[in-house]
Amino acid sequence: MSTPESEVLVVERALAGVRLHDFIARCWPAARRGALRQLVSGGEVSVNGEECLSDRRLRVGDVVVVRAAPSAPAAPGSRPAPLEVLKETETALVVAKPAGTPSVPSRHGKERGVHGLLKELRPGEDLRIVHRLDRNTSGCLVLAKGLQAARHFDESFRERRVEKTYVALVGGVPSRDAFPVAAWLGPDRRRPGMVVAAAGQRKGFREALTQVAVRRRFRRHALLGLQPATGRGHQLRVHLQSVGHPIVGDEDYGGERLLLSRLKPDYKKRTGVEERPLLQRMFLHAERIRFQDLDGVDLDVESPLPEDLTVALRHVEKHASARRSPCD
């Protein structure tokens, strides 16, 4: 039986042949693998009553006792990442919103989002959010300094005087170098909070237009530059899904997880080990924004591709035989 200081585990038939390190990692997925290996090398793990100091293959029915159950690390993202200032004028502030942080507080108030970080960013200043990015979209976010500036930017966005460029990695390879996506967007009645596309006008739907340009072509993916002419909710995600090229990692709208097994032809799956995606979110980044602030200053601001997207793209380039598009 288990004691407060130990855990008793039995190897099931489906895990026959799994290695000890992988078996323990499967039982404590939130723990660091390095800490789990130290449990084995430190003599805290026994197999069938015998101390096991090294990795070994397990058989059906083997009894594994872990004398000091590992503690889970602090949950990632429990505190929002600080905001990086990309550009500042007398009436505007452009910051790099990190992925995983919503633009505004959640309905239940459990997450402060970007809105909750503004007092820390500029204590005593009246900073206002004038547009939004989806929770898992990173990149350029404009903040207004004061009510008058907020009204100016609100009008600029409504009148489409703000030019936005996004970058996305999508599934499939478009045949055209550049093309528009025009589809009406409206609420998905089967999935509250989600959006669907329609070819023509429908009640409750609004017209939306996105310009798409292919930057890189790979074997199974493509890197796209996106310029939305309108600012509808989930516009880029739904538009790309509607033309058969959903954003990688956007499982709400048909995107597949980025897995090494789907990129590397000779990938060998290890028994009992659940493959982890190469990217923990969708590959969508607000790369650039151009606008005029309240004082008439023209701004052109870029946000570099974050490290998680850079690493994911590097994997795709390495394993998928990249070919350059004629438009590069």
N, C-alpha and C positions, 0 to 999 in steps of 0.2 A: 504494500500500500504506500501511497505517497505520504510524506511528512511535510511540514511547513518549509523544510529546507531542501526538499527533493521533489523531482517529478519522474514518474515511471511511464515509459512510452513503449509501445509494442509495434514492431514493423509489420504492416499489413501486406497482403499478397501483391497489391498494385505497386508497392514500393520495393519489391525484391530487386536487389542489386544496387540500391541507392548507397552513396557514400555517406559515412557518418557525419561529416561536416555539413553536407547538403541536407541530411535528415533533420539535424538540429535546427538548421536555418529555416527549414520549412515549418517547424513547430513554433519558432519565435521569429516571424518575418520582420518585426519592427526593430529587432536588436541588430547591432553592428556585427558583421561577419567576423571581424577581427577579434571581438570580445568572445564570440562563440568558439573560435579556434583556440583561444587561450584557456577556455574551460577544459577542452580536451587535453591540451599539452600540460595543463596544471593538475591533471589527475582527478578532475571533478566529474568525469563521465565513466561509467562502466557499461560493458556489454555482457549480458548473461552472467553477471556477478563478478566479472574480471575487469580490472582497471584497464582502460584503453587510452594510451598516450598519443596515438597517431590516427590519421584518417584510415578507414578501412571500409570495405563493402559489407553491407548487411544482408541477412537472409530473412525469409518469412518467419515470423515468430520470435525473432531476436528481441530480447528485453533490454532497453536502453534506460539507464538511470542517470539523471542529471542532478547532482547533489546540491548545486547552487543555481537555481533557476535564474536566468539573466533578466535584468530589468530593462524595460523598454525605454529608449531615448525620448527626449522631449519631442512632442509632435512638431514637424516642420511647419513653418508658416503660422505658428501660434502668435507671433508678433509680426505685423506687417513690416516689410523692408522699408528703410528710409527712402524718401524721395530725392532723386538727383535732379538738380536744376540744370537745364540745358541752355536756356536763354532767358534774359530778363530785361524789361524796359520799365519806364515809369508807370505804365498801365497794364502790363501783361507779364506773366510768368509761364514758361513752358517747362514742364517736368517730364521725366521718364517714369511712367507708371510701371511698376513691376507686375509680372504675371501673378495671378492668385489673389490680388488685391482688388476688390470692387471699387468702382468710382465713387459710389455713395453708400451710406450705411445699409446693412441688410434690414429687411422688414421687421425682424424681431430684435434688432439692435445688438446682436451678438458680435457683429463685425463693424468696425468704424469705417473701414475703407479709406480711400484717399481723403475724403471729407474730414475724417477724424484725425488726420495727420497734419492738417493745415496750420493748426496752432503751434505745433512743434516746428514746422518748417519756417514760419515767419510769425513769431509771437507778437500779438498786438495788431497785426495787419488784417484787413478785411479782404481775404482771398475767397473767390467764388469759382466753382466749377461751372463751365459754360457748355461743355459737351461731355460725352461718356465714351469709355471703351469697355468692352466686355471684360468680365473678371479675369479670364485667362489670356487676354490680349495685352501685350506689353507695348510700350512706346510713347510717342508724343501726346501729351495731354495739356491743353491750354487752361490756365487759370487767370481770371480777371482780378484786377486790384480795384475793388470798390464797385458800387452799384452802377455808376455811369459807364464804366468800362464793361461791366457784365451785359448791360443793355446793348452796347455797341457790338460786342462779339455775338450775342444772341441774334441780332439782326444780320450780321455777316454770315453766320451759318445758315440762317433761313433763306437768305438771298443767294446762297451758293457762291459766295465770294472767298471762301476758304478752300484751298487746294490741299487734299490729303493723299498721301501715297502709302500703301501698305505692301508688305511682302509676305507671301504665303507659299508653303510647300504643299503640293496637292498630289492626290493619287491619279495615275494616268498621265498621258502625254498629249497635250493639244496639238493638232496638226497645223493650226494657224499661228503665226507669230504674234498677231494682235487682233482682238475682236471685242465687240461690246456684248454685254449681257443685259438685256432689258426684260424684266419680268415683274409683274405686280406681286406685292408681298402683303400677307395678312395673317391673322392668328390661326394657329393650328388647333382646331376644336377638339382634337383627340389628345393633344398634349398641351396643357395650360403653360403659358410662358414661352412656347416655341412658335416658330413662324413657318409658313409654307409659301411656295411660289405658284403663281398662275400666269398663263400665257396672255390672258386678257383681263379687262376690268371686271371686278366682282365687288359685291357689297362688303364694305369694311376693309378692302384692300387699297393700297396706295402704289402708285407707279414708282419704280426704282431702276436706276441705270448705273452700271459699273463698267469701266474700261479696263480690259485685261491685256497685259503684255507679257510674253514669255521671255524670261531672262536666261534660264538654263533648262536643258532637257537631259533627263537621265533615262535609265532603262524602264523604270516603273513609275517615276515621279517627274514632276516639273516644278521649277521655282518661278513664281509669277510675281509681277508688279501689278498692283491693283489701285485704280483711282475711282472712288465712288463719286458720282455726280450728285447723288442724293444721300441722305443720312438716315436711312431706315434701320430699325433695330434688327440685328443679326443679318444685315443685308449681304455682306460679302460671303458669309458662311452659307446662306441659302442660295444665293446666286451661283456659287461654284458647285454646290450640290446639284442644282437644276440642270447644269450642262455636263454632268457626269464626272466632275473633278473635285470631289469633296476635299476639304483641308485635312491634312494628316493629323491624327489625334483628336479630331472633332467628332467624337462618336455620336453626339446628338444629331448630327447631320450627315451621317454615312461615312465619316472618315475612319480609316483603319489606324490602329496603333502602329507605331514605327518599331518593328521587331527585327533584330539582327538575323533571325532565321529566314526572314523574307527577303533579305538583302544579300546574304552570303550563301552562295550555291552549296558549299561543302559544310554548312553548319551542322554540328552534331549536338542533339539535345541530350542533356544529362538526366538520367532516371531520377524522378522525385523532385526535380527542380523546376519551379514555375518560371518561365522566361519573363524577365522584366523589360518593359518598353525602353527604348533608347531616349524617349522624350516623355515627360510626365504631363504634358498639356498639348493643346493644339498649336500648330506652327503658324501663328498669325502675329504680325508685329507692325505697329504704326510707325513706319520708318521716317516719314517726312511730313512737315506741315508748312504751308505758306499762307500768310495773311497779313493784313494791315492793322496795327494797333490803333487805339483811340487817338493818339497823337500824330497819326499819319505815317508812322515808321513801318516800312516793309520788312517783314521777318521771313526768313527761310531757315527752318530748324530741322536738323536730322538727329535721330536717335540710333546709335550703333546697334547691330544685332546682338541680343543678350547671349551670354555664354552657353546656356542650355540649347538655344537654337543653333548657335555656331557649331557646337559639338555634334548635334544631330545631323546637320548638313554635311559635316565632314565625314560621317559614317556613310551617308548616301553617296557622296562623291567617291569614296574609297571602294565601295562594293558594287556600284551600279553602272560602271563604265560611262561616265559623263560624256555627253557630246554637246558642243556649243551650238547655240541657235544662230541662224544666219543674221539675226538682228543684233547680236552682241558685237 
